[in-house]
C-alpha cells in the first residue's frame, strides 16, 4: 500500500502496457499533425515550395474571360506543358484550336484557321505574362510585389503586382495553390481594361519526362509567318 489511501504501485506488466499506449498515442499524433502542418502553409510558402519542387508539369486547363461587369466573354480549354526555365506549350482545343509554344529563344503563336504564325523573341516579346510566371526561374520578387491574399476555395492565394506595369501583360494577378501536395490550381489576372482571365488546372502531372521536340514548332506549308525570330 502506498500511503494510507489504498493505491498500489503498478506492476511491471501494467507499466509496459502504459509505455506501449504512450508510444501509440505519440505516433498517432505525428500522423495526424503532418497534413495539418502542410495545410497551414501560407500562400507565399506554398508558392516557394511550388518553384522548389516543380521542374516540369503537364496539366489540363480551362479558361474564362470575364468583362469589367463580370459577364463571360469567352470560354476555352486545352492542355499545357511547362519545362522550367522558359519552355512552355499551350494547346487550345476549344472553342477553336490554337498553339502558343516557347523554346527559351522565341515564342510562336499559331492560328491554324488563319493559317498564320507570329514569332517573337522570347526575352523582349513576352514581358511579365502568366506564362513567364509559371515557366520562369522562380525569382518573382524582382518583377512583382508579392503578398498573401488569404484562403478561398480551399486554396491559399498570393497576389502579384507588377513592379513595371509597362512590361507586364496584366495589372495584377493572383495564384491559388493547394496543399498536400503543393499544386498550383488557379491563376487569375486582370488587364488594363478591367477584363479578368481565370485559369483552372486539373489532372496535373508533376515533373514528367518531356521531349525537347514538344517545344519546337514547324509551321505547315503555306502558313504565313509574321514577326522576327527564326522559322524552325
C-alpha positions as protocol buffer text, in pm:
chain_id: "A"
residue {
  index: 1
  type: UNK
  ca { x: 0 y: 0 z: 0 }
}
residue {
  index: 2
  type: UNK
  ca { x: 129 y: 347 z: -82 }
}
residue {
  index: 3
  type: UNK
  ca { x: 40 y: 594 z: 190 }
}
residue {
  index: 4
  type: UNK
  ca { x: -296 y: 542 z: 353 }
}
residue {
  index: 5
  type: UNK
  ca { x: -540 y: 581 z: 62 }
}
residue {
  index: 6
  type: UNK
  ca { x: -527 y: 230 z: -88 }
}
residue {
  index: 7
  type: UNK
  ca { x: -334 y: 294 z: -417 }
}
residue {
  index: 8
  type: UNK
  ca { x: -88 y: 15 z: -509 }
}
residue {
  index: 9
  type: UNK
  ca { x: 222 y: 62 z: -726 }
}
residue {
  index: 10
  type: UNK
  ca { x: 166 y: -60 z: -1086 }
}
residue {
  index: 11
  type: UNK
  ca { x: 321 y: -393 z: -1180 }
}
residue {
  index: 12
  type: UNK
  ca { x: 589 y: -428 z: -1446 }
}
residue {
  index: 13
  type: UNK
  ca { x: 328 y: -572 z: -1684 }
}
residue {
  index: 14
  type: UNK
  ca { x: 100 y: -274 z: -1631 }
}
residue {
  index: 15
  type: UNK
  ca { x: 385 y: -30 z: -1679 }
}
residue {
  index: 16
  type: UNK
  ca { x: 468 y: -200 z: -2013 }
}
residue {
  index: 17
  type: UNK
  ca { x: 109 y: -158 z: -2129 }
}
residue {
  index: 18
  type: UNK
  ca { x: 124 y: 213 z: -2039 }
}
residue {
  index: 19
  type: UNK
  ca { x: 450 y: 260 z: -2231 }
}
residue {
  index: 20
  type: UNK
  ca { x: 312 y: 89 z: -2545 }
}
residue {
  index: 21
  type: UNK
  ca { x: -3 y: 300 z: -2524 }
}
residue {
  index: 22
  type: UNK
  ca { x: 205 y: 616 z: -2491 }
}
residue {
  index: 23
  type: UNK
  ca { x: 413 y: 527 z: -2798 }
}
residue {
  index: 24
  type: UNK
  ca { x: 97 y: 454 z: -2998 }
}
residue {
  index: 25
  type: UNK
  ca { x: -59 y: 785 z: -2894 }
}
residue {
  index: 26
  type: UNK
  ca { x: 260 y: 973 z: -2986 }
}
residue {
  index: 27
  type: UNK
  ca { x: 277 y: 809 z: -3332 }
}
residue {
  index: 28
  type: UNK
  ca { x: -91 y: 879 z: -3394 }
}
residue {
  index: 29
  type: UNK
  ca { x: -32 y: 1240 z: -3302 }
}
residue {
  index: 30
  type: UNK
  ca { x: 254 y: 1269 z: -3551 }
}
residue {
  index: 31
  type: UNK
  ca { x: 49 y: 1112 z: -3828 }
}
residue {
  index: 32
  type: UNK
  ca { x: -241 y: 1347 z: -3776 }
}
residue {
  index: 33
  type: UNK
  ca { x: -35 y: 1664 z: -3743 }
}
residue {
  index: 34
  type: UNK
  ca { x: 175 y: 1630 z: -4060 }
}
residue {
  index: 35
  type: UNK
  ca { x: -111 y: 1704 z: -4303 }
}
residue {
  index: 36
  type: UNK
  ca { x: -238 y: 1982 z: -4079 }
}
residue {
  index: 37
  type: UNK
  ca { x: 106 y: 2146 z: -4080 }
}
residue {
  index: 38
  type: UNK
  ca { x: 123 y: 2134 z: -4462 }
}
residue {
  index: 39
  type: UNK
  ca { x: -230 y: 2268 z: -4491 }
}
residue {
  index: 40
  type: UNK
  ca { x: -137 y: 2563 z: -4272 }
}
residue {
  index: 41
  type: UNK
  ca { x: 136 y: 2687 z: -4507 }
}
residue {
  index: 42
  type: UNK
  ca { x: 70 y: 3040 z: -4628 }
}
residue {
  index: 43
  type: UNK
  ca { x: 28 y: 3118 z: -4995 }
}
residue {
  index: 44
  type: UNK
  ca { x: 382 y: 3257 z: -5019 }
}
residue {
  index: 45
  type: UNK
  ca { x: 522 y: 2945 z: -4854 }
}
residue {
  index: 46
  type: UNK
  ca { x: 329 y: 2721 z: -5092 }
}
residue {
  index: 47
  type: UNK
  ca { x: 449 y: 2927 z: -5389 }
}
residue {
  index: 48
  type: UNK
  ca { x: 807 y: 2888 z: -5273 }
}
residue {
  index: 49
  type: UNK
  ca { x: 759 y: 2511 z: -5246 }
}
residue {
  index: 50
  type: UNK
  ca { x: 596 y: 2500 z: -5589 }
}
residue {
  index: 51
  type: UNK
  ca { x: 905 y: 2651 z: -5752 }
}
residue {
  index: 52
  type: UNK
  ca { x: 1137 y: 2434 z: -5544 }
}
residue {
  index: 53
  type: UNK
  ca { x: 958 y: 2105 z: -5615 }
}
residue {
  index: 54
  type: UNK
  ca { x: 816 y: 2154 z: -5965 }
}
residue {
  index: 55
  type: UNK
  ca { x: 1062 y: 2149 z: -6252 }
}
residue {
  index: 56
  type: UNK
  ca { x: 807 y: 2046 z: -6514 }
}
residue {
  index: 57
  type: UNK
  ca { x: 435 y: 1981 z: -6537 }
}
residue {
  index: 58
  type: UNK
  ca { x: 161 y: 1872 z: -6774 }
}
residue {
  index: 59
  type: UNK
  ca { x: -198 y: 1966 z: -6699 }
}
residue {
  index: 60
  type: UNK
  ca { x: -541 y: 2021 z: -6846 }
}
residue {
  index: 61
  type: UNK
  ca { x: -678 y: 2372 z: -6818 }
}
residue {
  index: 62
  type: UNK
  ca { x: -999 y: 2568 z: -6855 }
}
residue {
  index: 63
  type: UNK
  ca { x: -1003 y: 2940 z: -6918 }
}
residue {
  index: 64
  type: UNK
  ca { x: -1274 y: 3200 z: -6873 }
}
residue {
  index: 65
  type: UNK
  ca { x: -1250 y: 3566 z: -6973 }
}
residue {
  index: 66
  type: UNK
  ca { x: -1483 y: 3798 z: -6781 }
}
residue {
  index: 67
  type: UNK
  ca { x: -1563 y: 4156 z: -6876 }
}
residue {
  index: 68
  type: UNK
  ca { x: -1545 y: 4453 z: -6637 }
}
residue {
  index: 69
  type: UNK
  ca { x: -1905 y: 4387 z: -6529 }
}
residue {
  index: 70
  type: UNK
  ca { x: -1842 y: 4017 z: -6470 }
}
residue {
  index: 71
  type: UNK
  ca { x: -2001 y: 3894 z: -6793 }
}
residue {
  index: 72
  type: UNK
  ca { x: -1843 y: 3587 z: -6952 }
}
residue {
  index: 73
  type: UNK
  ca { x: -1683 y: 3689 z: -7281 }
}
residue {
  index: 74
  type: UNK
  ca { x: -1502 y: 3369 z: -7371 }
}
residue {
  index: 75
  type: UNK
  ca { x: -1455 y: 3010 z: -7258 }
}
residue {
  index: 76
  type: UNK
  ca { x: -1174 y: 2785 z: -7374 }
}
residue {
  index: 77
  type: UNK
  ca { x: -984 y: 2476 z: -7273 }
}
residue {
  index: 78
  type: UNK
  ca { x: -684 y: 2266 z: -7361 }
}
residue {
  index: 79
  type: UNK
  ca { x: -356 y: 2132 z: -7228 }
}
residue {
  index: 80
  type: UNK
  ca { x: -38 y: 2298 z: -7105 }
}
residue {
  index: 81
  type: UNK
  ca { x: 320 y: 2175 z: -7070 }
}
residue {
  index: 82
  type: UNK
  ca { x: 582 y: 2361 z: -6867 }
}
residue {
  index: 83
  type: UNK
  ca { x: 954 y: 2280 z: -6858 }
}
residue {
  index: 84
  type: UNK
  ca { x: 1132 y: 2539 z: -6647 }
}
residue {
  index: 85
  type: UNK
  ca { x: 1303 y: 2759 z: -6721 }
}
residue {
  index: 86
  type: UNK
  ca { x: 1140 y: 2935 z: -7018 }
}
residue {
  index: 87
  type: UNK
  ca { x: 987 y: 2640 z: -7207 }
}
residue {
  index: 88
  type: UNK
  ca { x: 611 y: 2610 z: -7235 }
}
residue {
  index: 89
  type: UNK
  ca { x: 338 y: 2497 z: -7469 }
}
residue {
  index: 90
  type: UNK
  ca { x: -34 y: 2584 z: -7457 }
}
residue {
  index: 91
  type: UNK
  ca { x: -256 y: 2379 z: -7688 }
}
residue {
  index: 92
  type: UNK
  ca { x: -608 y: 2520 z: -7703 }
}
residue {
  index: 93
  type: UNK
  ca { x: -867 y: 2272 z: -7828 }
}
residue {
  index: 94
  type: UNK
  ca { x: -1193 y: 2463 z: -7772 }
}
residue {
  index: 95
  type: UNK
  ca { x: -1365 y: 2674 z: -7892 }
}
residue {
  index: 96
  type: UNK
  ca { x: -1104 y: 2670 z: -8171 }
}
residue {
  index: 97
  type: UNK
  ca { x: -751 y: 2528 z: -8197 }
}
residue {
  index: 98
  type: UNK
  ca { x: -453 y: 2748 z: -8121 }
}
residue {
  index: 99
  type: UNK
  ca { x: -95 y: 2690 z: -8006 }
}
residue {
  index: 100
  type: UNK
  ca { x: 150 y: 2904 z: -7808 }
}
residue {
  index: 101
  type: UNK
  ca { x: 498 y: 2750 z: -7793 }
}
residue {
  index: 102
  type: UNK
  ca { x: 817 y: 2883 z: -7636 }
}
residue {
  index: 103
  type: UNK
  ca { x: 1162 y: 2726 z: -7652 }
}
residue {
  index: 104
  type: UNK
  ca { x: 1351 y: 2983 z: -7443 }
}
residue {
  index: 105
  type: UNK
  ca { x: 1458 y: 3183 z: -7751 }
}
residue {
  index: 106
  type: UNK
  ca { x: 1136 y: 3250 z: -7937 }
}
residue {
  index: 107
  type: UNK
  ca { x: 764 y: 3224 z: -7871 }
}
residue {
  index: 108
  type: UNK
  ca { x: 530 y: 3124 z: -8153 }
}
residue {
  index: 109
  type: UNK
  ca { x: 157 y: 3195 z: -8174 }
}
residue {
  index: 110
  type: UNK
  ca { x: -6 y: 2963 z: -8425 }
}
residue {
  index: 111
  type: UNK
  ca { x: -363 y: 3000 z: -8550 }
}
residue {
  index: 112
  type: UNK
  ca { x: -445 y: 2712 z: -8788 }
}
residue {
  index: 113
  type: UNK
  ca { x: -775 y: 2865 z: -8901 }
}
residue {
  index: 114
  type: UNK
  ca { x: -596 y: 3183 z: -9008 }
}
residue {
  index: 115
  type: UNK
  ca { x: -304 y: 2976 z: -9142 }
}
residue {
  index: 116
  type: UNK
  ca { x: -74 y: 3218 z: -8964 }
}
residue {
  index: 117
  type: UNK
  ca { x: 210 y: 3200 z: -8713 }
}
residue {
  index: 118
  type: UNK
  ca { x: 355 y: 3502 z: -8532 }
}
residue {
  index: 119
  type: UNK
  ca { x: 711 y: 3469 z: -8400 }
}
residue {
  index: 120
  type: UNK
  ca { x: 856 y: 3691 z: -8128 }
}
residue {
  index: 121
  type: UNK
  ca { x: 1183 y: 3699 z: -7944 }
}
residue {
  index: 122
  type: UNK
  ca { x: 1125 y: 3541 z: -7604 }
}
residue {
  index: 123
  type: UNK
  ca { x: 1313 y: 3789 z: -7388 }
}
residue {
  index: 124
  type: UNK
  ca { x: 1159 y: 4103 z: -7541 }
}
residue {
  index: 125
  type: UNK
  ca { x: 830 y: 3973 z: -7675 }
}
residue {
  index: 126
  type: UNK
  ca { x: 676 y: 3814 z: -7366 }
}
residue {
  index: 127
  type: UNK
  ca { x: 717 y: 4068 z: -7086 }
}
residue {
  index: 128
  type: UNK
  ca { x: 585 y: 3953 z: -6748 }
}
residue {
  index: 129
  type: UNK
  ca { x: 295 y: 3733 z: -6857 }
}
residue {
  index: 130
  type: UNK
  ca { x: 124 y: 3438 z: -6683 }
}
residue {
  index: 131
  type: UNK
  ca { x: 329 y: 3202 z: -6899 }
}
residue {
  index: 132
  type: UNK
  ca { x: 658 y: 3355 z: -6785 }
}
residue {
  index: 133
  type: UNK
  ca { x: 539 y: 3345 z: -6423 }
}
residue {
  index: 134
  type: UNK
  ca { x: 474 y: 2972 z: -6450 }
}
residue {
  index: 135
  type: UNK
  ca { x: 779 y: 2886 z: -6659 }
}
residue {
  index: 136
  type: UNK
  ca { x: 1029 y: 3133 z: -6513 }
}
residue {
  index: 137
  type: UNK
  ca { x: 1315 y: 3070 z: -6275 }
}
residue {
  index: 138
  type: UNK
  ca { x: 1110 y: 3146 z: -5965 }
}
residue {
  index: 139
  type: UNK
  ca { x: 1271 y: 3480 z: -5869 }
}
residue {
  index: 140
  type: UNK
  ca { x: 938 y: 3660 z: -5879 }
}
residue {
  index: 141
  type: UNK
  ca { x: 1027 y: 3937 z: -5634 }
}
residue {
  index: 142
  type: UNK
  ca { x: 1241 y: 4107 z: -5896 }
}
residue {
  index: 143
  type: UNK
  ca { x: 936 y: 4161 z: -6120 }
}
residue {
  index: 144
  type: UNK
  ca { x: 648 y: 4163 z: -5871 }
}
residue {
  index: 145
  type: UNK
  ca { x: 539 y: 4273 z: -5528 }
}
residue {
  index: 146
  type: UNK
  ca { x: 410 y: 3958 z: -5359 }
}
residue {
  index: 147
  type: UNK
  ca { x: 165 y: 3932 z: -5071 }
}
residue {
  index: 148
  type: UNK
  ca { x: -54 y: 3668 z: -4914 }
}
residue {
  index: 149
  type: UNK
  ca { x: -416 y: 3704 z: -5025 }
}
residue {
  index: 150
  type: UNK
  ca { x: -590 y: 3468 z: -4782 }
}
residue {
  index: 151
  type: UNK
  ca { x: -778 y: 3142 z: -4827 }
}
residue {
  index: 152
  type: UNK
  ca { x: -1063 y: 3076 z: -5070 }
}
residue {
  index: 153
  type: UNK
  ca { x: -1196 y: 2765 z: -5249 }
}
residue {
  index: 154
  type: UNK
  ca { x: -963 y: 2553 z: -5032 }
}
residue {
  index: 155
  type: UNK
  ca { x: -666 y: 2732 z: -5190 }
}
residue {
  index: 156
  type: UNK
  ca { x: -407 y: 2968 z: -5044 }
}
residue {
  index: 157
  type: UNK
  ca { x: -376 y: 3274 z: -5269 }
}
residue {
  index: 158
  type: UNK
  ca { x: -82 y: 3501 z: -5349 }
}
residue {
  index: 159
  type: UNK
  ca { x: -126 y: 3842 z: -5511 }
}
residue {
  index: 160
  type: UNK
  ca { x: 127 y: 3958 z: -5770 }
}
residue {
  index: 161
  type: UNK
  ca { x: 154 y: 4327 z: -5859 }
}
residue {
  index: 162
  type: UNK
  ca { x: 400 y: 4408 z: -6141 }
}
residue {
  index: 163
  type: UNK
  ca { x: 676 y: 4650 z: -6047 }
}
residue {
  index: 164
  type: UNK
  ca { x: 686 y: 4771 z: -6408 }
}
residue {
  index: 165
  type: UNK
  ca { x: 333 y: 4763 z: -6548 }
}
residue {
  index: 166
  type: UNK
  ca { x: 453 y: 4872 z: -6892 }
}
residue {
  index: 167
  type: UNK
  ca { x: 638 y: 4539 z: -6927 }
}
residue {
  index: 168
  type: UNK
  ca { x: 363 y: 4329 z: -6770 }
}
residue {
  index: 169
  type: UNK
  ca { x: 80 y: 4162 z: -6953 }
}
residue {
  index: 170
  type: UNK
  ca { x: -159 y: 4237 z: -6667 }
}
residue {
  index: 171
  type: UNK
  ca { x: -232 y: 4495 z: -6396 }
}
residue {
  index: 172
  type: UNK
  ca { x: -247 y: 4242 z: -6114 }
}
residue {
  index: 173
  type: UNK
  ca { x: -276 y: 3868 z: -6068 }
}
residue {
  index: 174
  type: UNK
  ca { x: -345 y: 3601 z: -5809 }
}
residue {
  index: 175
  type: UNK
  ca { x: -228 y: 3242 z: -5797 }
}
residue {
  index: 176
  type: UNK
  ca { x: -414 y: 2978 z: -5597 }
}
residue {
  index: 177
  type: UNK
  ca { x: -221 y: 2685 z: -5452 }
}
residue {
  index: 178
  type: UNK
  ca { x: -340 y: 2362 z: -5293 }
}
residue {
  index: 179
  type: UNK
  ca { x: -150 y: 2171 z: -5024 }
}
residue {
  index: 180
  type: UNK
  ca { x: -61 y: 1804 z: -4965 }
}
residue {
  index: 181
  type: UNK
  ca { x: 100 y: 1801 z: -5214 }
}
residue {
  index: 182
  type: UNK
  ca { x: 152 y: 2163 z: -5319 }
}
residue {
  index: 183
  type: UNK
  ca { x: -6 y: 2221 z: -5659 }
}
residue {
  index: 184
  type: UNK
  ca { x: -81 y: 2541 z: -5849 }
}
residue {
  index: 185
  type: UNK
  ca { x: -453 y: 2509 z: -5920 }
}
residue {
  index: 186
  type: UNK
  ca { x: -561 y: 2855 z: -6038 }
}
residue {
  index: 187
  type: UNK
  ca { x: -428 y: 3171 z: -6196 }
}
residue {
  index: 188
  type: UNK
  ca { x: -642 y: 3486 z: -6218 }
}
residue {
  index: 189
  type: UNK
  ca { x: -520 y: 3806 z: -6381 }
}
residue {
  index: 190
  type: UNK
  ca { x: -675 y: 4144 z: -6467 }
}
residue {
  index: 191
  type: UNK
  ca { x: -573 y: 4353 z: -6767 }
}
residue {
  index: 192
  type: UNK
  ca { x: -562 y: 4730 z: -6810 }
}
residue {
  index: 193
  type: UNK
  ca { x: -923 y: 4737 z: -6932 }
}
residue {
  index: 194
  type: UNK
  ca { x: -1064 y: 4558 z: -6629 }
}
residue {
  index: 195
  type: UNK
  ca { x: -1110 y: 4224 z: -6806 }
}
residue {
  index: 196
  type: UNK
  ca { x: -1034 y: 3926 z: -6586 }
}
residue {
  index: 197
  type: UNK
  ca { x: -898 y: 3593 z: -6710 }
}
residue {
  index: 198
  type: UNK
  ca { x: -931 y: 3289 z: -6487 }
}
residue {
  index: 199
  type: UNK
  ca { x: -732 y: 2971 z: -6550 }
}
residue {
  index: 200
  type: UNK
  ca { x: -803 y: 2647 z: -6362 }
}
residue {
  index: 201
  type: UNK
  ca { x: -569 y: 2350 z: -6378 }
}
residue {
  index: 202
  type: UNK
  ca { x: -664 y: 1986 z: -6336 }
}
residue {
  index: 203
  type: UNK
  ca { x: -521 y: 1638 z: -6394 }
}
residue {
  index: 204
  type: UNK
  ca { x: -179 y: 1779 z: -6302 }
}
residue {
  index: 205
  type: UNK
  ca { x: 125 y: 1562 z: -6364 }
}
residue {
  index: 206
  type: UNK
  ca { x: 434 y: 1694 z: -6187 }
}
residue {
  index: 207
  type: UNK
  ca { x: 788 y: 1652 z: -6322 }
}
residue {
  index: 208
  type: UNK
  ca { x: 702 y: 1427 z: -6617 }
}
residue {
  index: 209
  type: UNK
  ca { x: 969 y: 1348 z: -6874 }
}
residue {
  index: 210
  type: UNK
  ca { x: 907 y: 1593 z: -7159 }
}
residue {
  index: 211
  type: UNK
  ca { x: 1065 y: 1558 z: -7501 }
}
residue {
  index: 212
  type: UNK
  ca { x: 1253 y: 1861 z: -7635 }
}
residue {
  index: 213
  type: UNK
  ca { x: 1056 y: 1841 z: -7962 }
}
residue {
  index: 214
  type: UNK
  ca { x: 742 y: 1930 z: -7768 }
}
residue {
  index: 215
  type: UNK
  ca { x: 866 y: 2290 z: -7756 }
}
residue {
  index: 216
  type: UNK
  ca { x: 959 y: 2312 z: -8124 }
}
residue {
  index: 217
  type: UNK
  ca { x: 715 y: 2404 z: -8398 }
}
residue {
  index: 218
  type: UNK
  ca { x: 739 y: 2370 z: -8773 }
}
residue {
  index: 219
  type: UNK
  ca { x: 456 y: 2563 z: -8944 }
}
residue {
  index: 220
  type: UNK
  ca { x: 269 y: 2369 z: -9212 }
}
residue {
  index: 221
  type: UNK
  ca { x: 347 y: 2453 z: -9572 }
}
residue {
  index: 222
  type: UNK
  ca { x: 162 y: 2763 z: -9687 }
}
residue {
  index: 223
  type: UNK
  ca { x: 145 y: 2921 z: -9339 }
}
residue {
  index: 224
  type: UNK
  ca { x: 202 y: 3296 z: -9326 }
}
residue {
  index: 225
  type: UNK
  ca { x: 494 y: 3377 z: -9094 }
}
residue {
  index: 226
  type: UNK
  ca { x: 491 y: 3714 z: -8920 }
}
residue {
  index: 227
  type: UNK
  ca { x: 741 y: 3881 z: -8690 }
}
residue {
  index: 228
  type: UNK
  ca { x: 1105 y: 3819 z: -8609 }
}
residue {
  index: 229
  type: UNK
  ca { x: 1282 y: 3512 z: -8484 }
}
residue {
  index: 230
  type: UNK
  ca { x: 1362 y: 3207 z: -8687 }
}
residue {
  index: 231
  type: UNK
  ca { x: 1126 y: 2976 z: -8874 }
}
residue {
  index: 232
  type: UNK
  ca { x: 1221 y: 2632 z: -8744 }
}
